[in-house]
Amino acid sequence: MKSNPLYDVKKGIAILFGMAMLFSCKPDIKKIESITIDTNQPVETAENFQIVYSTNGRVQMIMDAQEMLKFEGEKPYMELPRGFKMIFYDSLRNETSLISANYAIQYSEDELIDARNDVIVENLESGEKLNTEQLIWDRKNALIYTEKFVKITTQEEVLYGDGFESDDRFTSWVIKNPTGTFYIDTNKESQEIQIDSIAE
């Protein structure tokens, strides 16, 4: 049977068109991999590491942590699932205060650390100590603060409250909605005053 040249041409065009469609529909593996990447997976991990914060060559703080998980995305962050301990130093490299917690997230762009679970802040010079379950450290503005329940222990008193703000070295602080026992030293004798609540 003699083939029809016109039919053969159409058939050839159809085959070529089909092959073109096949290759044009072939998935880009790298593109798919980039789309299907689990965004909850860290891009970097480390164990038993230390971060030194310094200004003009002078060490201001040193953070030690057992584990670090680094994540990328629109808002990159670093997770410290086993907590951290941070020591603050003065100009003579003396330890002045510390912050520790059992868990934390550090947001690099905003220079914020969200510390959680058994958070402790201590002023090593005055002996004052803060306990709470969540604390934000704003490194850019040198502030620490929380809206959670706090307990502050000094050499003279124990204070409780809902909310707290201080410089990040815990030298000048304000406790919000305080409750607790205050000991006031007068000329005659020490007096104990029970505080239930004070409005801001």
PyMOL commands that set and color helices and strands:
alter all, ss='L'
color gray80, all
select helices_A, chain A and resi 5-24+29-36
alter helices_A, ss='H'
color red, helices_A
select strands_A, chain A and resi 44-55+58-71+77-80+84-89+95-101+103-107+112-123+129-138+143-153+158-167+173-175+179-185+190-195
alter strands_A, ss='S'
color yellow, strands_A
deselect
rebuild
show_as cartoon
